[in-house]
Amino acid sequence: MRLSTLGRYALRAMVDLALHQGETPVLRKDIVERQGISSDYLAHLFGKLKQARLVESVMGPGGGYTLARDPRDITAADVLRAVDEQLDPVFCVGAAPETPCSRADACVTHLLWGRLGKAIIDLLDTVTLAELCEQAQWLRAEHAVEAPLNCETLDDQLQRWDEYRTGCILYDGSGI
């Protein structure tokens, strides 16, 4: 499975919105500046996210966007589905009933792709915006305290995140 730009930007925009919403709606131009997403593209994304009832928009002075639900109640899968992201690893696994894969019964890898697709969806269904916000804050704190993480491998970052989450590394949150 390779996420499209639409899916990646949708998740980034939703995490940004969750991190910055407060008493007033978040301005689109602020998300554009922080995330490097064009204003028109972001408007298109938020149109889809609004249709899926994940965001609400407030028009006029003081307007902007807010999450429609608590960040703990919005999953990565919710966001990706809202922008019509294909979550299956290969076409035949997610084929619509009216256009099934002609080789599904005989394909030696069909079950593998099905298991992989289920694992991907199960993960995306459990990761919430709240968790992604926590990761973003942790990464921000890590960058402020230590050398940039881009010199580490993804495995190193994941291990450090798991250690942080399980309490092996205590961080008091200062500097966030």
MDAnalysis code that builds the backbone (N, CA, C; Angstrom):
import MDAnalysis as mda
import numpy as np

u = mda.Universe.empty(528, n_residues=176, atom_resindex=np.repeat(np.arange(176), 3), trajectory=True)
u.add_TopologyAttr("name", ["N", "CA", "C"] * 176)
u.add_TopologyAttr("resid", np.arange(1, 177))
u.add_TopologyAttr("resname", ["MET", "ARG", "LEU", "SER", "THR", "LEU", "GLY", "ARG", "TYR", "ALA", "LEU", "ARG", "ALA", "MET", "VAL", "ASP", "LEU", "ALA", "LEU", "HIS", "GLN", "GLY", "GLU", "THR", "PRO", "VAL", "LEU", "ARG", "LYS", "ASP", "ILE", "VAL", "GLU", "ARG", "GLN", "GLY", "ILE", "SER", "SER", "ASP", "TYR", "LEU", "ALA", "HIS", "LEU", "PHE", "GLY", "LYS", "LEU", "LYS", "GLN", "ALA", "ARG", "LEU", "VAL", "GLU", "SER", "VAL", "MET", "GLY", "PRO", "GLY", "GLY", "GLY", "TYR", "THR", "LEU", "ALA", "ARG", "ASP", "PRO", "ARG", "ASP", "ILE", "THR", "ALA", "ALA", "ASP", "VAL", "LEU", "ARG", "ALA", "VAL", "ASP", "GLU", "GLN", "LEU", "ASP", "PRO", "VAL", "PHE", "CYS", "VAL", "GLY", "ALA", "ALA", "PRO", "GLU", "THR", "PRO", "CYS", "SER", "ARG", "ALA", "ASP", "ALA", "CYS", "VAL", "THR", "HIS", "LEU", "LEU", "TRP", "GLY", "ARG", "LEU", "GLY", "LYS", "ALA", "ILE", "ILE", "ASP", "LEU", "LEU", "ASP", "THR", "VAL", "THR", "LEU", "ALA", "GLU", "LEU", "CYS", "GLU", "GLN", "ALA", "GLN", "TRP", "LEU", "ARG", "ALA", "GLU", "HIS", "ALA", "VAL", "GLU", "ALA", "PRO", "LEU", "ASN", "CYS", "GLU", "THR", "LEU", "ASP", "ASP", "GLN", "LEU", "GLN", "ARG", "TRP", "ASP", "GLU", "TYR", "ARG", "THR", "GLY", "CYS", "ILE", "LEU", "TYR", "ASP", "GLY", "SER", "GLY", "ILE"])
u.atoms.positions = np.array([
    [0.847, -1.174, 0.000],
    [0.000, 0.000, 0.000],
    [0.892, 1.235, 0.000],
    [0.629, 2.110, -0.911],
    [1.351, 3.382, -0.941],
    [0.302, 4.489, -0.860],
    [0.393, 5.292, 0.189],
    [-0.573, 6.372, 0.351],
    [-0.340, 7.451, -0.692],
    [-1.429, 8.014, -1.155],
    [-1.334, 9.131, -2.092],
    [-0.994, 10.405, -1.316],
    [-0.664, 11.433, -2.060],
    [-0.418, 12.744, -1.450],
    [-1.658, 13.190, -0.691],
    [-2.822, 12.926, -1.244],
    [-4.080, 13.306, -0.607],
    [-4.180, 12.706, 0.794],
    [-3.890, 11.416, 0.923],
    [-3.967, 10.758, 2.222],
    [-2.937, 11.272, 3.208],
    [-1.704, 11.436, 2.743],
    [-0.641, 11.938, 3.625],
    [-0.941, 13.357, 4.093],
    [-1.348, 14.215, 3.171],
    [-1.663, 15.596, 3.537],
    [-2.882, 15.664, 4.459],
    [-3.859, 14.807, 4.230],
    [-5.049, 14.807, 5.090],
    [-4.660, 14.487, 6.529],
    [-3.820, 13.484, 6.712],
    [-3.380, 13.145, 8.069],
    [-2.565, 14.274, 8.690],
    [-1.657, 14.858, 7.923],
    [-0.860, 15.977, 8.446],
    [-1.749, 17.147, 8.845],
    [-2.719, 17.471, 8.010],
    [-3.614, 18.597, 8.297],
    [-4.464, 18.324, 9.536],
    [-4.933, 17.087, 9.683],
    [-5.765, 16.757, 10.839],
    [-4.951, 16.772, 12.131],
    [-3.721, 16.293, 12.086],
    [-2.874, 16.349, 13.278],
    [-2.577, 17.808, 13.623],
    [-2.282, 18.611, 12.614],
    [-2.035, 20.036, 12.837],
    [-3.258, 20.687, 13.481],
    [-4.427, 20.385, 12.962],
    [-5.667, 20.945, 13.500],
    [-5.860, 20.511, 14.950],
    [-5.615, 19.242, 15.232],
    [-5.768, 18.741, 16.597],
    [-4.768, 19.394, 17.553],
    [-3.554, 19.622, 17.075],
    [-2.526, 20.242, 17.917],
    [-2.809, 21.707, 18.215],
    [-3.455, 22.403, 17.277],
    [-3.582, 23.856, 17.399],
    [-4.987, 24.368, 17.696],
    [-5.967, 23.489, 17.740],
    [-7.304, 24.012, 18.021],
    [-7.411, 24.362, 19.493],
    [-8.202, 25.346, 19.744],
    [-8.388, 25.817, 21.112],
    [-9.727, 26.505, 21.208],
    [-9.717, 27.701, 21.768],
    [-10.951, 28.464, 21.929],
    [-11.500, 28.959, 20.598],
    [-10.609, 29.185, 19.648],
    [-11.041, 29.702, 18.345],
    [-10.670, 28.708, 17.251],
    [-11.400, 28.738, 16.139],
    [-11.068, 27.847, 15.021],
    [-9.663, 28.131, 14.479],
    [-9.081, 27.122, 13.862],
    [-7.740, 27.240, 13.283],
    [-7.873, 27.765, 11.858],
    [-7.101, 28.788, 11.551],
    [-7.149, 29.383, 10.214],
    [-6.463, 28.481, 9.193],
    [-7.065, 28.391, 8.010],
    [-6.484, 27.590, 6.935],
    [-5.089, 28.096, 6.588],
    [-4.916, 29.399, 6.549],
    [-3.603, 29.958, 6.174],
    [-2.516, 29.540, 7.161],
    [-2.874, 29.351, 8.425],
    [-1.886, 28.916, 9.418],
    [-1.460, 27.465, 9.172],
    [-2.426, 26.621, 8.828],
    [-2.096, 25.226, 8.508],
    [-1.248, 25.176, 7.243],
    [-1.607, 26.009, 6.261],
    [-0.841, 26.094, 5.009],
    [0.620, 26.420, 5.313],
    [0.842, 27.407, 6.169],
    [2.207, 27.821, 6.511],
    [2.965, 26.732, 7.260],
    [2.300, 26.108, 8.222],
    [2.989, 25.100, 9.032],
    [3.260, 23.814, 8.258],
    [2.337, 23.439, 7.376],
    [2.445, 22.140, 6.711],
    [2.957, 22.200, 5.278],
    [3.031, 23.385, 4.707],
    [3.518, 23.487, 3.337],
    [2.579, 22.869, 2.319],
    [1.290, 22.950, 2.591],
    [0.253, 22.441, 1.688],
    [-0.407, 23.652, 1.047],
    [-0.668, 23.605, -0.249],
    [-1.282, 24.767, -0.898],
    [-2.682, 25.003, -0.336],
    [-3.085, 26.245, -0.330],
    [-4.383, 26.626, 0.219],
    [-5.534, 25.947, -0.527],
    [-5.445, 25.903, -1.851],
    [-6.509, 25.263, -2.635],
    [-6.591, 23.769, -2.346],
    [-5.440, 23.124, -2.235],
    [-5.414, 21.687, -1.956],
    [-5.985, 21.416, -0.569],
    [-5.634, 22.263, 0.390],
    [-6.141, 22.113, 1.748],
    [-7.651, 22.329, 1.785],
    [-8.147, 23.297, 1.011],
    [-9.595, 23.526, 0.939],
    [-10.291, 22.282, 0.396],
    [-9.692, 21.661, -0.616],
    [-10.240, 20.425, -1.189],
    [-10.266, 19.313, -0.133],
    [-9.163, 19.163, 0.597],
    [-9.090, 18.155, 1.658],
    [-10.150, 18.390, 2.722],
    [-10.238, 19.630, 3.185],
    [-11.195, 19.921, 4.243],
    [-12.632, 19.765, 3.763],
    [-12.884, 19.959, 2.477],
    [-14.213, 19.682, 1.936],
    [-14.579, 18.219, 2.131],
    [-13.653, 17.325, 1.824],
    [-13.890, 15.889, 2.008],
    [-13.998, 15.529, 3.494],
    [-13.139, 16.116, 4.306],
    [-13.160, 15.826, 5.737],
    [-14.430, 16.361, 6.396],
    [-14.925, 17.477, 5.903],
    [-16.185, 18.041, 6.404],
    [-17.352, 17.146, 6.006],
    [-17.328, 16.670, 4.768],
    [-18.374, 15.765, 4.286],
    [-18.425, 14.492, 5.138],
    [-17.271, 14.036, 5.587],
    [-17.189, 12.840, 6.424],
    [-17.455, 13.147, 7.898],
    [-17.770, 14.392, 8.191],
    [-18.069, 14.851, 9.555],
    [-16.892, 14.679, 10.518],
    [-15.693, 14.912, 9.981],
    [-14.500, 14.890, 10.826],
    [-14.066, 16.292, 11.216],
    [-14.395, 17.286, 10.383],
    [-14.101, 18.681, 10.704],
    [-15.356, 19.518, 10.524],
    [-15.350, 20.660, 11.181],
    [-16.407, 21.652, 11.006],
    [-15.736, 22.952, 10.602],
    [-16.448, 23.734, 9.804],
    [-15.888, 25.024, 9.402],
    [-16.767, 26.139, 9.934],
    [-16.116, 27.231, 10.279],
    [-16.800, 28.432, 10.749],
    [-16.463, 29.525, 9.749],
    [-17.480, 30.125, 9.161],
    [-17.274, 31.155, 8.147],
    [-17.187, 32.535, 8.791],
    [-16.588, 33.461, 8.061],
    [-16.551, 34.856, 8.482],
    [-15.371, 35.189, 9.366],
    [-15.385, 36.415, 9.915],
    [-14.291, 36.847, 10.789],
    [-14.164, 35.896, 11.982],
    [-12.960, 35.521, 12.278],
    [-12.744, 34.576, 13.376],
    [-13.054, 33.149, 12.986],
    [-13.291, 32.939, 11.698],
    [-13.632, 31.603, 11.219],
    [-12.413, 30.742, 10.989],
    [-12.658, 29.520, 10.666],
    [-11.595, 28.558, 10.410],
    [-12.143, 27.159, 10.558],
    [-11.304, 26.256, 10.999],
    [-11.693, 24.851, 11.118],
    [-11.486, 24.345, 12.536],
    [-12.349, 23.419, 12.934],
    [-12.215, 22.710, 14.198],
    [-12.496, 21.236, 13.940],
    [-12.008, 20.388, 14.829],
    [-12.355, 18.975, 14.737],
    [-13.815, 18.811, 15.131],
    [-14.510, 17.923, 14.461],
    [-15.916, 17.676, 14.777],
    [-16.066, 16.741, 15.977],
    [-15.001, 16.009, 16.286],
    [-15.015, 15.080, 17.416],
    [-13.702, 15.202, 18.174],
    [-13.686, 14.619, 19.328],
    [-12.471, 14.580, 20.140],
    [-11.377, 13.828, 19.373],
    [-10.122, 14.281, 19.449],
    [-9.038, 13.602, 18.732],
    [-8.863, 12.131, 19.135],
    [-9.335, 11.768, 20.331],
    [-9.265, 10.361, 20.755],
    [-10.285, 9.501, 20.024],
    [-11.253, 10.161, 19.368],
    [-12.323, 9.435, 18.678],
    [-12.186, 9.458, 17.162],
    [-11.076, 9.965, 16.657],
    [-10.832, 9.997, 15.209],
    [-9.573, 9.189, 14.939],
    [-9.701, 8.150, 14.119],
    [-8.547, 7.306, 13.812],
    [-7.910, 7.705, 12.486],
    [-6.691, 7.236, 12.301],
    [-6.004, 7.456, 11.021],
    [-6.834, 6.856, 9.887],
    [-7.446, 5.707, 10.131],
    [-8.285, 5.075, 9.101],
    [-9.486, 5.955, 8.762],
    [-10.091, 6.598, 9.760],
    [-11.218, 7.506, 9.503],
    [-10.807, 8.599, 8.525],
    [-9.643, 9.183, 8.768],
    [-9.159, 10.283, 7.925],
    [-8.881, 9.783, 6.513],
    [-8.185, 8.664, 6.406],
    [-7.827, 8.141, 5.086],
    [-9.059, 7.716, 4.291],
    [-10.018, 7.109, 4.970],
    [-11.258, 6.723, 4.271],
    [-12.025, 7.964, 3.806],
    [-11.981, 9.021, 4.595],
    [-12.712, 10.248, 4.253],
    [-12.220, 10.860, 2.949],
    [-10.938, 10.667, 2.650],
    [-10.384, 11.226, 1.408],
    [-10.245, 10.144, 0.337],
    [-11.010, 9.059, 0.516],
    [-11.084, 7.972, -0.470],
    [-9.748, 7.293, -0.716],
    [-8.960, 7.156, 0.326],
    [-7.660, 6.490, 0.198],
    [-7.874, 4.982, 0.129],
    [-7.178, 4.328, -0.772],
    [-7.224, 2.873, -0.912],
    [-6.332, 2.268, 0.167],
    [-6.904, 1.481, 1.080],
    [-6.143, 0.948, 2.201],
    [-5.643, -0.473, 1.976],
    [-6.089, -1.117, 0.920],
    [-5.654, -2.483, 0.645],
    [-4.289, -2.474, -0.038],
    [-3.456, -3.494, 0.254],
    [-2.111, -3.502, -0.319],
    [-2.076, -3.754, -1.825],
    [-3.042, -4.484, -2.337],
    [-3.131, -4.753, -3.777],
    [-4.587, -4.672, -4.201],
    [-4.826, -4.391, -5.465],
    [-6.181, -4.185, -5.962],
    [-7.086, -5.389, -5.710],
    [-6.585, -6.596, -5.943],
    [-7.456, -7.772, -5.882],
    [-8.028, -8.019, -4.487],
    [-7.307, -7.617, -3.451],
    [-7.796, -7.828, -2.086],
    [-8.986, -6.922, -1.794],
    [-8.941, -5.709, -2.285],
    [-10.020, -4.765, -2.031],
    [-11.012, -4.659, -3.166],
    [-10.962, -5.609, -4.095],
    [-11.847, -5.542, -5.258],
    [-13.308, -5.574, -4.831],
    [-14.092, -4.760, -5.482],
    [-15.527, -4.715, -5.206],
    [-16.159, -6.049, -5.609],
    [-17.229, -6.462, -4.918],
    [-17.875, -7.740, -5.242],
    [-18.269, -7.873, -6.714],
    [-18.613, -6.754, -7.336],
    [-19.027, -6.819, -8.740],
    [-17.847, -6.973, -9.698],
    [-16.627, -6.749, -9.211],
    [-15.431, -6.936, -10.047],
    [-14.374, -7.728, -9.275],
    [-14.688, -8.974, -8.911],
    [-13.732, -9.752, -8.120],
    [-12.490, -10.115, -8.935],
    [-11.448, -10.427, -8.222],
    [-10.210, -10.865, -8.859],
    [-10.454, -12.222, -9.507],
    [-10.100, -12.352, -10.758],
    [-10.347, -13.599, -11.485],
    [-9.432, -14.730, -11.014],
    [-8.359, -14.408, -10.329],
    [-7.411, -15.432, -9.896],
    [-7.471, -15.693, -8.383],
    [-8.401, -15.107, -7.688],
    [-8.433, -15.204, -6.223],
    [-8.413, -16.647, -5.724],
    [-9.141, -17.539, -6.376],
    [-9.207, -18.930, -5.914],
    [-7.902, -19.687, -6.132],
    [-7.126, -19.300, -7.136],
    [-5.907, -20.031, -7.478],
    [-4.625, -19.276, -7.137],
    [-4.728, -18.043, -6.745],
    [-3.543, -17.209, -6.506],
    [-2.838, -17.645, -5.219],
    [-1.565, -17.944, -5.339],
    [-0.818, -18.423, -4.176],
    [-0.503, -17.314, -3.173],
    [-0.636, -16.064, -3.570],
    [-0.329, -14.959, -2.652],
    [-1.575, -14.209, -2.175],
    [-2.750, -14.625, -2.630],
    [-3.982, -13.910, -2.284],
    [-4.182, -13.827, -0.764],
    [-3.974, -14.948, -0.069],
    [-4.149, -14.935, 1.388],
    [-3.114, -14.041, 2.068],
    [-1.895, -14.043, 1.563],
    [-0.864, -13.167, 2.118],
    [-1.290, -11.712, 2.005],
    [-1.742, -11.296, 0.827],
    [-2.163, -9.900, 0.627],
    [-3.383, -9.585, 1.488],
    [-4.265, -10.562, 1.643],
    [-5.426, -10.350, 2.499],
    [-5.030, -10.143, 3.951],
    [-4.088, -10.960, 4.439],
    [-3.602, -10.814, 5.817],
    [-2.886, -9.481, 6.007],
    [-2.071, -9.101, 5.017],
    [-1.374, -7.818, 5.095],
    [-2.373, -6.666, 5.129],
    [-3.378, -6.725, 4.269],
    [-4.406, -5.680, 4.242],
    [-5.130, -5.563, 5.569],
    [-5.470, -6.715, 6.163],
    [-6.151, -6.701, 7.459],
    [-5.251, -6.095, 8.533],
    [-3.964, -6.429, 8.521],
    [-3.030, -5.876, 9.513],
    [-2.908, -4.360, 9.369],
    [-2.857, -3.883, 8.136],
    [-2.769, -2.441, 7.891],
    [-4.016, -1.741, 8.419],
    [-5.172, -2.270, 8.069],
    [-6.431, -1.649, 8.495],
    [-6.579, -1.718, 10.012],
    [-6.211, -2.866, 10.603],
    [-6.284, -2.982, 12.065],
    [-5.413, -1.926, 12.743],
    [-4.211, -1.700, 12.230],
    [-3.331, -0.678, 12.807],
    [-3.931, 0.713, 12.639],
    [-4.347, 1.045, 11.425],
    [-4.897, 2.380, 11.164],
    [-6.176, 2.635, 11.956],
    [-6.928, 1.571, 12.255],
    [-8.148, 1.713, 13.051],
    [-7.859, 1.937, 14.533],
    [-6.626, 1.673, 14.970],
    [-6.308, 1.852, 16.392],
    [-5.507, 3.117, 16.672],
    [-4.867, 3.686, 15.667],
    [-4.067, 4.894, 15.874],
    [-4.981, 6.110, 15.777],
    [-5.065, 6.869, 16.862],
    [-5.945, 8.037, 16.898],
    [-5.162, 9.323, 16.652],
    [-5.908, 10.377, 16.353],
    [-5.266, 11.691, 16.224],
    [-4.589, 12.085, 17.532],
    [-5.181, 11.711, 18.652],
    [-4.576, 12.036, 19.948],
    [-3.198, 11.392, 20.070],
    [-3.067, 10.137, 19.632],
    [-1.766, 9.469, 19.690],
    [-0.778, 10.119, 18.726],
    [-1.241, 10.482, 17.538],
    [-0.364, 11.151, 16.577],
    [0.092, 12.510, 17.114],
    [-0.794, 13.201, 17.835],
    [-0.414, 14.477, 18.457],
    [0.637, 14.250, 19.536],
    [0.456, 13.199, 20.311],
    [1.435, 12.880, 21.351],
    [2.798, 12.582, 20.715],
    [2.794, 11.840, 19.608],
    [4.050, 11.556, 18.909],
    [4.681, 12.840, 18.380],
    [3.855, 13.725, 17.842],
    [4.375, 14.995, 17.313],
    [5.013, 15.819, 18.423],
    [4.372, 15.869, 19.581],
    [4.928, 16.622, 20.704],
    [6.218, 15.983, 21.205],
    [6.251, 14.658, 21.236],
    [7.454, 13.943, 21.649],
    [8.599, 14.216, 20.678],
    [8.319, 14.142, 19.379],
    [9.357, 14.415, 18.383],
    [9.867, 15.843, 18.500],
    [8.961, 16.783, 18.725],
    [9.348, 18.186, 18.893],
    [10.274, 18.327, 20.098],
    [9.942, 17.651, 21.186],
    [10.775, 17.702, 22.388],
    [12.123, 17.035, 22.135],
    [12.131, 15.930, 21.409],
    [13.380, 15.240, 21.086],
    [14.290, 16.144, 20.262],
    [13.732, 16.852, 19.303],
    [14.526, 17.756, 18.469],
    [15.089, 18.904, 19.298],
    [14.353, 19.343, 20.303],
    [14.811, 20.464, 21.124],
    [15.919, 20.033, 22.082],
    [15.900, 18.762, 22.473],
    [16.814, 18.281, 23.492],
    [18.069, 17.645, 22.898],
    [17.929, 16.959, 21.776],
    [19.037, 16.181, 21.234],
    [19.306, 16.554, 19.784],
    [20.258, 15.855, 19.198],
    [20.557, 16.039, 17.776],
    [19.323, 15.677, 16.961],
    [19.176, 16.254, 15.789],
    [18.020, 15.944, 14.951],
    [17.864, 14.442, 14.732],
    [16.609, 13.994, 14.733],
    [16.335, 12.569, 14.598],
    [16.577, 12.040, 13.194],
    [16.780, 12.912, 12.217],
    [16.941, 12.411, 10.861],
    [18.224, 11.608, 10.688],
    [19.112, 11.630, 11.674],
    [20.320, 10.813, 11.591],
    [20.054, 9.406, 12.110],
    [18.916, 9.176, 12.732],
    [18.559, 7.859, 13.232],
    [17.755, 7.107, 12.179],
    [17.773, 5.799, 12.300],
    [16.923, 5.003, 11.424],
    [15.504, 5.018, 11.973],
    [14.555, 4.658, 11.137],
    [13.168, 4.567, 11.578],
    [13.044, 3.566, 12.721],
    [13.771, 2.453, 12.648],
    [13.734, 1.469, 13.731],
    [14.180, 2.085, 15.052],
    [15.228, 2.917, 15.014],
    [15.693, 3.592, 16.231],
    [14.612, 4.517, 16.786],
    [13.975, 5.271, 15.899],
    [12.913, 6.183, 16.338],
    [11.753, 5.405, 16.943],
    [11.345, 4.312, 16.294],
    [10.234, 3.513, 16.808],
    [10.582, 2.913, 18.168],
    [11.805, 2.441, 18.324],
    [12.219, 1.880, 19.603],
    [12.192, 2.949, 20.691],
    [12.700, 4.141, 20.388],
    [12.693, 5.232, 21.368],
    [11.260, 5.636, 21.719],
    [10.375, 5.662, 20.724],
    [8.970, 6.005, 20.977],
    [8.341, 4.949, 21.882],
    [8.584, 3.667, 21.591],
    [8.031, 2.598, 22.424],
    [8.557, 2.689, 23.851],
    [9.848, 2.991, 24.006],
    [10.420, 3.149, 25.342],
    [9.772, 4.319, 26.073],
    [9.569, 5.407, 25.372],
    [8.915, 6.574, 25.968],
    [7.500, 6.220, 26.409],
    [6.758, 5.548, 25.501],
    [5.360, 5.215, 25.792],
    [5.227, 4.231, 26.948],
    [6.175, 3.329, 27.105],
    [6.076, 2.333, 28.169],
    [6.715, 2.801, 29.467],
    [7.258, 4.019, 29.466],
    [7.798, 4.576, 30.696],
    [9.258, 4.278, 30.947],
    [9.923, 3.642, 29.985],
    [11.351, 3.367, 30.169],
    [12.166, 4.647, 30.112],
    [11.666, 5.640, 29.381],
    [12.316, 6.948, 29.327],
    [11.312, 7.946, 29.883],
    [11.683, 8.623, 30.918],
    [10.775, 9.595, 31.502],
    [11.091, 10.969, 30.943],
    [10.057, 11.660, 30.521],
    [10.218, 13.006, 29.987],
    [9.157, 13.875, 30.624],
    [9.555, 14.987, 31.184],
    [8.616, 15.818, 31.938],
    [7.789, 16.766, 31.079],
    [8.049, 16.822, 29.781],
    [7.244, 17.663, 28.897],
    [7.726, 19.087, 28.781],
    [8.740, 19.484, 29.545],
    [9.218, 20.857, 29.428],
    [9.877, 21.049, 28.074],
    [9.709, 22.199, 27.515],
    [10.308, 22.503, 26.224],
    [9.413, 22.191, 25.047],
    [8.217, 21.710, 25.305],
    [7.299, 21.408, 24.198],
    [6.591, 22.666, 23.778],
])
